[in-house]
Each structure stands twice: as C-alpha cells, then as structure tokens.
Amino acid sequence: MPILPKCPSCSSEYTYEDGEMFVCPECAHEWPQSAAESREADRVVRDAFGNLLNDGDSVTVIKDLKIKGSSAVVKVGTKVRNIRIISGDHDIDCRIDGIGAVQLKSEFLKKA
C-alpha cells in the first residue's frame, strides 16, 4: 500500500486518492498528485554543519539527546547508520542500537 502525503492545508494524515488528485476528508482540500511528488523531491535536509543528508547515510550525534517518554539518552558521538529522510519537525527516521526506532532532528547530527 503506498504511503499517501499529509494534507498541505491542515496536515491531516487521512488523505486519499481520487483519480489524479489527493483529497483531504477533514478540510476538503484537493491537490494534484504531481505537486505532492515534486514537493517531496525538492526537500533538502542538511546536518548541523550544512552537509546535505540523503537516505542511507551514516550520521553522528553532536549533543546528548533525551528520549521523550523514556529514561534513555542518546549520548554524544553515537553513530547512527542507514538514516531515512522524512517530512515533519523531526526529519530523520532511524534505528539506534540499544534504544530502537527513533526520529531525530537534523540540527543535532553530523554527517559521518
């Protein structure tokens, strides 16, 4: 099943396809599929030092990060392999050994 984009108007996750358009059932906003694809392709994510990050890159954490809702802490110097770029406030999706799947902000990472 394909992952559908969030609504650009209200950020609802409950969008659906209707022919060549995406539709949001919450705010009734409609937009063409080609616009959503080009917006995702134009997304540029950079680390704390301005280096371009891509899917599959390895990064290093530059600051101790407390995991919300847990007592775990990601320590400075932790290397994270095989990141995935996502949209949203936390723009990196990854798995950290000993902690599990987390989402991180690119401003706290350095490309390895």
Secondary structure by P-SEA (a helix, b strand, c coil): cbbbbccccccccccccccccccccccbbbbbaaaaaaaaaabbbbcccccccccbbbbbbccccccccccccccccccccbbbbbbccccccccccccccccccccccccc
